[in-house]
Amino acid sequence: MHALAIFPSSGFDQSVTTPVLIGVLISWFFTETFGWVFAGLVVPGYLAAVFLVEPASGVVDVVEAVLTFGVARIIGEYLPRSGVMSRVFGRERFLLIVLVSILVRLAVEGWLLPRTLTRATWAYSVGLVLVPLAANACWKTGLVRGIVQNGAPALAVYLLVRYVFLPHTNLSLSGFELATENVAASFLGSPKAYTLLITGALLAAVANLRYGWDFNGILIPALLGLVVTEPVKLVATFAETAILYTVVLGLRRFTRLSRSNIAGPRRVVLFFTVDYALRFVWAAAMGPRLPGGDIVAFMGFGYLLPTLLAVKISERDNPALVLLPTLKVSVVGFVLGSLVGFGAHLTDRATGIALAAPVVRSLPPPPRMAAGAALWAGATAIDGVSEPDEAITGDLSLVRDTLLAACADPQRARDGGMDATRIDDDVCLVRERFERLGTRRGVPTYLLRANLPPDPIVALVPTPLASPAMAAAAGQLLRLGEVDAAVIAGIEEPKTAWIDLETTAHAAARWLASGGVLLTVRDREDPRMSGFRPFPSGMAARLRGAEARFENSGLGAIERDVVLSLDARAIGRALAPPPVSVRLDSATSMAAALETVRPITRPDEVEDLVALRRLVLEPLLSSQATEAARELAPFAASVLGYRLTKKTAWAMGGQGVALLPEEGPRPVAIFVRASGAHERVLEAPLGVDRGVRDLALRLGVALEADAVILGEVFDGAMRGGAVRAAHTAATESRSPTVFLVRQDPSRDDATVAAWMDDGTAIAAARAALEGVGLSAPEVPLDPSLRHLSTRTLLRPTSFVAISAGARALRTASLDDARRSWERMPALTLHDGTLGAMAALVAGDLDAAMEDAVADDRIEETVRRAAADASIASTRRLETDIQRGAVRATIVSAREGTFLIAAARKRGRRLLVAAPISSSVRDWRVERRETFAACTREPVLVGVCEADG
């Protein structure tokens, strides 16, 4: 069943505005029907969205709300009975709840959860105001009734969104980043936001008490203080409030609503419903004009904030009495909050690290396949440090019993600093726990079966970094039943000619294999493999199966260990997933391959990033990668949730490949020349934005870049771990020119800035921009741009930053070309000037087409297929193409997107160029006397006929 595309795109279809509206309507239904309290309006919809995106965080939110309610109740209701303080009401009570919620969250997330749930990185709540609003909603009803009256609407929203809207419409929560833009943030990661929030709330309470200023809640100006530094968002909030008030005022005066009783909850529901309709219409009208842009960025802040302001204006019947005080308190609160934060920063001399209790992060789950898990674990091995001593690794003679006990009781493994996880094929993986890469001890990783026999065959991989294919081979042997356990060295075996060096991994594997066979798996290209005698024919018959499983494998032995030598290239080919083909012959085809890309909701774990860099990015981007590494890269990519496409025609010349997300959101997507990056690399760290992505791909083609690296965002801020890894892989062996593409919300057009450039790179960038219809003046390089590039340039490398505003992104958009290609997939796609592409198409009119004649209405057919999207004309054109009577292509030129067709008609050659994009304004028909003139500059716009 196809999803109904009923929500406008460009961000609105990914916003939580719709669940919040559903929550408000359901809460209103319960209020009108059962008399439930109409409070905490944002709670049901927002909480339901949190449970859909991150259920564990939703649980933490609920627990903290309950604790906040209890503590605030004790302070506000029970302490006054003892005479210690007076009771709190209204704004003072809500301010108390906000302050208590911060103290509760600090205690829970800063002290309790890190000590009780040391594995849980999810142990945090979200939402700047979700916890206090939920606690406040229970104040009048009591805790039990409050949980019911807030929980029932939240559950109803959850079920509707989960089972109706998400599977059957284009509504998505992929844009629901738990960030301050959506009035949400991780508590411990938002000290500045909470400082501003408290300061603004205090000022609002004082202003309300002293001057009588009413904002419909002291949190309104406090929240607006968070966006004082974002003038577009601040202006959009007040503009939306004014428009909403005007529209509702007109509805109440000139429609039947004038005779309706609209008061109390009905007033809020009316305003918010109209506000949602306005946002919906705004997104539907302006979304197509913001290709790749986020229409939500041009809407008011929050979900109900403009509604609450408009409601208060309607009550006071004077916009100035509400908006001006709100703006004043917001600005003053921002200034005072910033000063408080600055002063705290100056007085805080503690390092923070020494005082913080040690926190052991939750390890990410390993890949489910044994071969993938072994490869993934081996990628985090340490190279170039000494072996850990027994005080760290423990008594190796007990390794067998310890591992079996750890697999049976994972808690026992955690107590010993290890992590035990069950994966597919009844295999247990035991690995070292570490907080950061620098804190690793280098303990080996173990994979073993639960029913380990008394005399097992244990595969040892001593060089997982130099020969990662051997780790994958050991895991595959375990999956196939050829071995019973595998030991992946946590510290790379030193590069020595002696194979029998007794490392910790060797000793542990030997004790694990007591009574059985220790099988050391090595790359046959390893120089340490020379001089081995043939494997004894009567020993370990099960190993013969391993020889048959892998191409070109051989067996050898020395006195103590059995050695299995394998061809790393053959292992990569044997484990590689079925090849996937994606067209990379134009910017449009590459953009089409990224249509399903969505922002990640959390950063990749360190293991995934390390494995991605070592196993995929370096073989993909480095021009010095070995053939064995490139053969293994497709399998490694599939293990990490990507697909590495097979070589195909590259838009920049030669052949290229693409690294694309396969399973859910991933932090990077890459298009690269098959031979690696040499001269030019183009990066878009925020490439999940469609507009930035389109511009980056078009510039990559125009610049003939060797690689285009597209990154994503997390939590509203760029972390860029995968982008930095890709950049390092592309530049560590050479010094290519790096072009950075980013969006600049502060301007409409494009600019370029360079660092360490002799003028060549910036001239190339400006020429490429002109090729897509953009003029870009050169400006000084802002230091923030260099930081935005997410790397430190360690060698003399030219760096050019290309910043594009909203208008520039619209001009460079590939949306028209994408839609046209969807209608006419048989056509080719090109980027370039109309004249050059017309010459290319005309050149396809070879002798074989002499007998194939286009229909009499070919000019009209091309025009209607392009401009009118006529299905009949499109089918007629495709028929002519299949008959060989017409050659056609879709071109993304600086003037717009065009359909160019060349045909023979009644002994004459005909060239037709018809505009597809609506941005092409100056459209006229031009006829030439000679065919050559049709393909000569100036660019042809129109229809051209010529003899011959």
N, C-alpha and C positions, 0 to 999 in steps of 0.2 A: 504494500500500500504506500503510495507516494505521500510525502508530507505536504500539507497545504501551506503555501507561502503567503500567509495572511499578514505577517508583520513586516513592516518596512525594514530594509537592510541598513547597512552603514552604522551598526551599533545598537539600534533600538531593538532588533531581534535578539540581541544578546544581553539586554539590560534586565534588571530585576524589577523594573517599573511595573510590568504586567503582574508578577506574583504579588507585589505589594497592593496593587489595585484589587486583585481577587481577595486578598486578606481583608482589606477595608470593607468590601461589599459583603463578605461573609460575616464579619464582625457586626456590621450594621443589621444584617438579617437577624442575628441572634439578639441584638438589642431591641429591635422592633417586635420580635416574636416573644422573647422570654424575659425582656427587661434587663439583660446583662449590661454591665458597665461598659461604656464606649470609651476606652482609654488604651494607650499604647498602640496606636493604629498601625504603626510600621512593623510591630513585633510579629504578627502572624505570617505575613508574606515574607519578610526578611529572614525570620527564623526558619521557615520552610526551605528557603533557598540555601541557607547555611547547611541544613541537614542534607539537602540534595548534593551539595558540592563537597562538604567536609563533615560527615555525621559526627565524628569524634569531637570536633570543635563545637558543634551544636550542643552536645552533651555538656561540655565544659561551660558554655554560655548559660545553660539552664541551671547547673549547679551553682555557679557564681551569682546568678540572679536570686536564687533561694537564700544563699548565705547573706547577700546584700539586704534582702528583705528582713531577715531575722535580726541582723545587727542594727539596721536602721530602726526597726520596730522597738528594739530594746532602748536605744538612745532617745528616740522621739516620743515613745509612749510610756515606758516603764520608769526610766530615770526621773522624769518630771514628777512622778508620784512620790519620790523620796525627797523632793525639794531641792535636788541638786541643780536643776535647770527647769526652765519653763517649756511647755509643749510647743511644738513647731507645727505650723500650718502653711498651706499654699506653697509659695515660692521657696520659703525657708525649708519646708519639708523635702521638696524636690532637690534643692541644693544639698541637703544632708544626704539624700539617697545617692546623688552623683559622687559626693566625696567618699561616702562609705563604699560605693562600688569600686572606686579606684584603690582604696586600701585593701578590699577583699581580693581584687584581681592581683594586686601586688603580692599578697600573702600566698594566694593559690598558685599563681604562675611563676613567681620568683622564688618561692620557698617550698611549698607543699608538693606540687607535681614533680619538680626535678628530683626530689628525694624519694618519692613513693613510686613514680612511674619513670624510672631512668631511661627506659627504652623508647618512650613515647615522645617523638618530635611533634606529634599532633597536639600535645598537651598545651594548648593555648586557646583562648576565646577570640572572637572577632567582633568588630563593631565598636565604634567609639561610644555609642549611646544605647546599644541594644540591651546590655545588662541593666543599667538604671531604668530604662523605660519598662522593661519586663518586670522589674521589682516594683516600680511605682504603680503599674497596672493592677497589682495585687493588693494595694494598700487598703482600698475601701472595702473590698470583698473578703479579705483574709486570704491566707496562703492557699488553702485547699481549693476554695471556690475560684480563686484567681488563676490557679494552674488549670483548672477545668475551662474557665471562660477564655483563657488565652490559648490553651493547648488544643481545644476543639477546632477553632478556626485555623490554627497553624497546621493541624493534621489534615483538615479538609483541603487547604491550599497545597500541601505536600502531595496528596493523592491526585488532585486535579492536574498539577503540573507534571508529576512523575508519570502518570498513566494516560493522560489525554494530550496535554500541550507538547511535551517533549517528543513523544513518539509520532504524533500525527500533525504537527505544525512545524514551521521553521523557527519556533522559539528555541533559544539555546541559552544556557547559563555560562557558556564559555567566556563571555565577556565579564562575568561576575568575578572580578579580581577583588580579593578581600583587602581593599585598599581604601585610603581616605577619600578618594573620589566618590566612592559609593557610601560615604559615612561609615567606613569600617577600617579597622587596622588591627594588627597584632599588638596587644597591649604593651609588652616589653619592648617592642620595636618602635613605639610612637611616643617618646617622652615629650617632644616638642608639641605634638598635637594635643596631648592631655594638658600640658601647661597652658596652651592657648585656650583650651576648652574651659578649664577651671577659672582662669582669669576673666574670660568673657562672661561666664555664668555669674561670677561674683559681681562684676560691674553691672550686668543686667538686673540683678536682684537689687543692688543699691539704687540704680536709676529708677527702677519701678517703685521702690519705697519712698525715695526722696522727691522725684519729679512726677511720679504717676505715669511714667512711660510704660506702655503695654505692647508687648511683641507677640502675644499669644504663646508665651513660654520663654523662660530665660535661656533656653538652649538655642533659640533662633539666632540671636546675634553672636552667641558663642561659636556656633557652627560656621556662620558666615565669616568669622574671623580667620578661619582656616584657609579661606580662598581670597584673602585680601591681596595676596601676591599674584593672583590669577585674575587680571582685570576682565578677561573675556567671560570667565565663569561668573564673576561677581555681577557684571553688567547684565549677563543673560538671566541671572536670578531675579534681579529687580525688574527687568523688562518682561519676563514671563509673568511675574506677579501682577504688573500693571495690565498686561493684555488679558490675563485670566479674570481680573476684577472687572474690566470693561466688558468682556464677553458675557460673563454671568449677569452683570447689571443689565445688559441689553436683553438677555433671555428672560430675566424676571420682569422686565417692563413691557416687552412686546410679544410675549408668548403666553400660553396658558399657565406657565409657572407663576404668573402674577397673582393667580387665585389659589395657589397651593400654600399649604402650611409648611414652610421650609424653615425649620429652626433646630437648634441643638445638633444632634448627629446628622440630621438630614442636610443641614447646611454644609458640613464638612464633606459629606459624600457627594453632594452636588458639585462643589468646587473641585474636588479631586477627580471626579469623573470627567468634568469638562477639561480639566488640566491634562488628563491622560489623552483625551481626544485631540487636544491642541498639539500635544507632543507627537501623537500618532500622525496627524496631518503634516506637521512640520517635517517629521522624518520621511514620510512618503514623498513630500514635495522636494525637499532639499537633499535627501539621501543620494539620489542618482547624480546630483551635481557635485557630490563629494566622493568621488571614487576612491576607495581605500580610506576615506576619512571616517572619523567617529562623530556621528551626528549628536550623540549624547554630550559631547564636549561643548556644544553650543546650546545646551538646555540649562535650566536652572539647577542649582546645587541641591543634592539630595532628592528624595522622592516626594515628601510631603511639605517641604519647607516653603516653596512658593504658595502652596495651597493654604497653609496656616497663616501666612502673611496676608493673602488675599481675603481670607475669612475675617481676620481682624480689621482690615480696611473696610469691609462691608459692614462690620458692627459699628465702627467709628464714623463711617461715611466721609472719610477724609484721608486720602493716600499719604499726604505729607505728614500727618500726625503719627503715622506708623513707619513709613519708609525712612524718613530722615533720622529719627532717633535710633532706629535699627542700624543704619549705616554708621552713625557716629559711634555707638557702643562697639560695633564690630571692629572699626579701625582702631579706636583707643584700646580695646582689649587685645588686639594683635600687637600693638606697640608695647604695652605694658608686659604682655606675656613674653614677647621676645626679649625685653630687658631682664625679666626674671630668669629666663633660660640662660642668657648671656652671663648674668651674675653667678648663677649656679655653676656654670662651666668654669668661671675664673676661680671660684672658691673650692672646687672639687679637685683635689690633688691626688686622690687615690687612683691607682692603676686600674682597679676594677677586676683585674685578673686574679691578683693575689687574694682578694677578699671573697671572690665568687667561689661557691662550692663546686667541686668537680662534677661535671655533667657528662654522662656517656650517652651519645646520641643513639637513636634507634637505627640499626643497620637496615639498608634497603633489602628487599627480598631478592635472592639470586635468580637467575634464569632457571626455568623449569627443566630444560634438557640438561643432561649430565655433561655433554660436550660443551654446551654454551656456558654452563656454570663453571666448569674447570677453566675455560678460556677467560671468562670474566674475572675469576678470582686470581688467576696468574698475572693479569695485567696490573695489579696493585703491588706486585712484588717489589722489593727494595734492591737497588743496584748500587754496588760500590761501598757498602758498609760492612763492618765485622759481624760475625755470627753472634746471636744472643747466647748468653751463658745459661747454665742449668737453673740458676735462680729465677730466670724468666720463663724458660720453657718447661720447667718441672722435671720430674724423673721420667726419662724416656722409656725406661723399662716398663712403666705402667701405662704407656700410651694406648695400648689396645683396650685395656679395661676402662681407662678414662674416656676414650672415644665412645665405646659402647654405652657407658653410663650416661654420657652427655646426650647421645641420641635418644636414649630412653627418657631422660629427664632434662629438657632444655634449660630449666632453672639452674641446674647444677653446672651446666656449661657457662651460663652468665656469671655465676659466682666465681668461676675460674678465669674470667676475662675472655671467654670465647662465646661464640654464637652457634647454635645447632639448629638447622632448618631441614625439613623434609622436602625433597623435590621429587620429580617424576621417577618412575621405574623403581620405587621403593629405595631410593638412595638418600642418605643423610649427608649433609654438607656441614662441616665444622670449620669455622674460620675465626680469625682474630677480631676482637672488637677494638676499634680505635675511634678517637674523636676527630682528629685531623691527620692528614698524611704525615706530618712531621712527628706524630706521636706513635707511629707504627713500631712494633718491636721485631717484625719479621718472622712471626710464627708461621709454620707451614699451614696450608689449607688441606683438609682431608675430605675425601668423598668415599663413602663405604656403604655397603649393603647392611641392612639390619640383621640379616641372618649370615653374618660373616663366618665362614667355615674355619675349622681349627688350623688348616694349612692353606691359607689364602694366597692368591697371586696378587701382588701389590705393584701397581705401576707407579714409578717415580719420575717426576719431571723436574730435573735440577735447573733448567734454563728456560723458565717461562717467558722471559723478556726477549732473549735472543732468538728463541724458537717457539713463539706462541702456538704454532700449529701442533706442537707436541702435547701441550696441555689439552687442546681440543681432542687430539687423538686418544689421550688417556681417558678422557671422559666418555668418548665414543666406545672405547673398548669396554668400559664399565657398563654402559648401556646395553651393549651387545652380549654381555655375559662372559667375555673373554678374560676379564680380570675381576677381582672381588673388591678392590679398593684402589684409590689413586691418591698420591701425595704430591701436591704442587708446592714447590719451594717458595717460602716467603721471602727469601733472600737469594738473589741470583747467584748461582755457582760462579766463583771467580773464573776468569778466562785463562785457564791453565791447561797444559797438555796432559795432565794426569786426571784420568777419569774417575779414579777411586778415591778422590779427596773426601774425607769424612766430614761432611757438613751436618748441621742439625737435621736437615731434611733427609739426608742419607740415613742417619742414625734412627730417626723416627720411623722411616719406612722399613728399616731392617727389623726393628722391634715389632712393628705391626705385622710383618710377614713372617714372624717366627714360626718355623715348621713348614713354611711354604716357599714361594719363589718371589724374589725381588726383581722386578722387571724395570730396568732403567730405559726410558723412552728418549731417544735422541734423534736429532736431525742428521741424516746421512751426509749432509754437506759440512757438518761440524768437523773441524780438523782433528778433534779428539777421537774420531771414529776410525782413524787409519790403523791398520795392523791387526784387526780382529780375526780370530779364527772362526770357522763356520760353527753355527749353533749345533750342539749335540742332538742327534736325531731322535733319541729316545726320551728326552726330557720335556716335561710340561706339554702334553699333547694339545691342550686347549689353546696354546699359543699359535698353533698352525692356522687356526681360524682367523687370527688377527692378520696373518700374512696374506690371506686371501681377501681380506676386507679392503685393504688399501693397495693401490697400484704401486708397483716398484718398491715394495717393502722387502727388507732383508733381515736376517737374524744373525747375531754374533754373540760371543760370550767371552768373559774372562773368568778367572778362578772363583771370584766371590759373587758377582752379579751376572744376571742374564741381561743382555742389551738388545733392545729392539730398535733398529735404525729404519727410519721412515723418510719418504720424500715429502718435504713440507708442501711443495707445490701440488702434489697429488692429493694430499689431505685437504687442502683448500678446495680443490675441484670436487672432491668426493662429498664434502659437507655443504657445498654452496647450494642455496635454494634455487628453485627454477628461475631462470633469467627473466627479467621484466623489461619490456621495451617502452620507452617514453620518447616522444619526439622532442628534439632539442635544436631544431633547425631555425627557430626564430624566437624572439622575445615572447610573443603571444603563446606559442606552444609551451614554453617553459612556465609562463604564468598560469596556463591552464592546468599544469601538473600540480600546482600549489593551491587549487581551489578549496581543498578541505583542510588547509592549515588553520589551526586555532591557537590562541595563546595558551601557554602552559600555566597551570594554577599553582605550581610550586617548582623551585629550582631542582635540577637533576642532582642526585647524590654524587658524592665525590668519587665513589667507585665507578659509576656510570660515565662520568666525565673523563676519568683517567683511562678507562677502557676505550672510550670513544676516540680519544686522542691517539693512543698508542696503536690501536688495532684498526681504526678506520680512517681518521683524518690524516695521519702521517702517510700511510700508503696511498691515500687518495690525492693529497695536495703536494706532497714532497716530490720533487723531480728526481730524487735519489733513492726512492723506495725500491726495495728488492722485489723481484718477481714473485717470490713466495709470499711476501706480505700482501701484495696486490691480489693474489689468488685467494688468500684467506679473508680479505676485506668483505666480500659479499656475505659470508657466513657470520662474521663478527657484527656486521651491520644488522642482520636479521635478529641476532641475539639481543641487541640494544634497542630494538623497536623501529629500525629503519629498513629501507630497501635501497639497494645499490643497483641502478639500472645497468643494462649492458651497453656497450659502446654503440654509438649511433652518430649520424651526421651532426656536426657542431656548428651552431650559428656563426661562430667566430672563425670557422675554417678548420678542417680536419675532423677529428672525432672527439666526442665528449661523453661524459657520464654524469649522473645526478644521484645525490644522496637525499632521499625524500622520507618524511615520516611515514611509517607503516601502521603503527598501532597508537592511536591517540596523539595528543600534543607532544612535540619534541622541541628542544631548544634551538635547533639549527637545521637549515636546508641548504644544500650546496650544489651548484652546477660548475663543472670543472672540465678542462681539457684532459683527454685521456692520458696524456704524457705528464700531467701535473702542472703546477703554477710556475711560470718562468719570469715574465716581464711585468704583467699588470694583474692586480688583484682588486676587485671591487667588493666592498663590504657594506651591508645595511644592518647594523645591530638591531634595529627595530623593524626588521623586514616582515613581521607578521601583519603590519599595516599594508593593506592592498595598494594604496597609492604609492607609498614608498617602494613597495616591491616592484610595481610596474616600472617606475622610474629607474630603479636599480637595474632591472633586466634590460631595459632599452638602452641605458647608458653602457651596460656591459657589452652589448652587441656593437654599439657604435665605437666603443674604445677597443674592441677586439680583445677583451680581457681574457686571461687564462682561467680565471675562477670568479664566480659570483657567490658570496657567502651571505646568507640571510639569517639573522638571528631573531629572537623573540624577547618578550618581557615577562617579568614575574613581580607580582605584588606592587604594581605601579612603578617600580624602579628597575632599571636595567642591571641585571647581575652579570650577564655576558660571559659566564664561564666557558660555554661551548664556543662562543665567538672568539674569545681570546685563544682558546686551544686551536681553533681552525686557523686563526691568524698566525700563530706561532708555527704551526705545521707548514703553512704556505711560505713563510719567510725565513725559516731557520737555515735552510741550505742555500738560499739566494737572497737577493735584496730587490724584490720587485717594487714597482711603484704601487702605493696603496691609495685607492680612492674610497672615501667614506661618504655614504649617502644617508642623509637624515632629514626629518621633517622639522621645519622651523615655524611654530605657530605664531610667531611675532610678526611675520611678513607674508606677503602674497606671492612674490616672485622668488627667483632663485639667486643664490650668490655662491661664489667659490672662494676658497682661502687655501693657501699652500704653506707648507713647512719643508725646508731643506730641498727646494726645487729651483732649478735653473731657468724656469719658465716653460720648459717643454711639457711637463705634466699638466700644468694649469691651462696651457694653450690647448692641449688635447681634450681636457675636460670641457672647456668652453665650446670647442668645436662640436663635441658630442652633444652638448646641451642645445646648441643651435640646430643640430640635426633632428631633434625632437620638438623643435618649435619654441625653445626657451632662450632668452638672452640673460646672461648672468654676469654682473659686474664682479670684479675682484675686490675682496675686503680683507682686512687684517685677520689673522687667525686668532680667534678667541681661545684663551687657555682652556675653557670648558670644553671646546670642541676636541682638543687633544685628549682630554680626559674621557670624553664621550666615545673616543675610538676604542676604549676598553683594552688598551694594551700599552706597554712601554716599548718604544722603538729603540732597540739596543744597537742598531747598526745604521749607517748612513742610508736612509730609505726616504725617498720622496713621498710626501703625504699630502693629499688634496682632499679637503672637506667640501662637499657639495650640499648646501642647505636649500631645501625647497619649501615654499609656502603653499597654502591651500590652492591658489590659482595655478601654480606651477604643477602641482600634482594632478589637478584636473586636466591640464593640457597634455600631460604625459600619460594619461590613463589608457589602458588597453581594454577597457570594458567593451567598447564598440567592436573591436576586433575579436574579442572573446565570444561575444554574442553572435557575431556573424559566422565565426568558425563553428559554433554549435549548430547553426542552421545549415552550413555548407561544409561539412567535415572533409569532403573530398578535395577541397581546395588547399593549395599551399599557402604559407604565411611568410611574409617578408617584412623587414624594416629597412627603410631607406627613402631616397627621393623618388618622386613620381616618375621623373624622366628615366632614371636608372632602372626602375622596376618595369616601366613600359618597354624599355629596350630588351629587358630579360624575357618578358612574356612574348614580345614580338619575335624574338629569336627562336622561340619554340615552334614557330610556324614552318616546320620542315617540309621536305618534299612529300612525305607520307600523307600530308594533309591536303594534297592537291584535289583529291576526289571527294573530300569531306567538306560540305558547304553548310554554313550556319543557316538557321531559319531567317525569314525575311524581317522578323521583328527583333533581331538580336540586340539592337541598341536599346529598345524599350524593355526588353527582357532583363538586360544587365541593370538598367536604371531602377526598375521596380524591385528586382531581387536585392539591390543594395539599399536604396532609400526607403522603400515601402515594406521591406521584408515579406514580399509576396511569396506565398508558398507555391503557387502555380508557376511563377516566373523562376523561382529557385529550382524547381524540379525540371523545368524546360532547359535551364542552363546546364544543370547536371547531365541531362540527356545529351546535349550537344557536346559536353566535355567527354562523356563516355564514348560517343561516336567518333571522337577525334576532330570535330569541327571547330572546337573552341579551346583555347588555352586561357586559363584565368588564375588569378591569385588575389589574396587580400594583403593590402599594404598599409602599414602604420607609418605615415609620413608626417613631416612637420606641419603640413596643412590640415591633417586629420587622417581618418581611416577611409581607404578607398577600395573599391572592387575594380580591378583592371582586367579586361578581357581582350584577347586578340583572336580574329576569325577571318575566314575567307568568305566573301559574299559576291556572287555574280562576277567572278574574275577580278575582284578588287580586294585589297587588304583593308581590314577595318580594325581600328583600335579604340576601345571604349574605356573611359575612366569615370566611374560614378562614385559619388561620396556616400559613405556609410554613416559617418559620425554627424551628429546634429550640429557640431561646432563649426562645420564648413559653411561659411556664410556667402562668400563671393563665388557663386556658382554660375558658370556660363558655358555655352557651347562654342567651341572653336573648330574650324575646319581648315585643314592644310592642303596644299597642292601636292606635296610629295610625302611619301610614307616616312622618309628619314626625318622629316621635320617633326613628326609626332614624338620622336624619342630623343629629341635634342633639347637642351635647356634653352629658354626657360621652361619650367615644368608645365606639362600639358594638364589642363583641366577642362574636360569636356569630351567631345567625340571627334575623331579624326578619320577621314577616309582618303585613300590614295589608290592610284592605279597599280596593277601588277601584283 
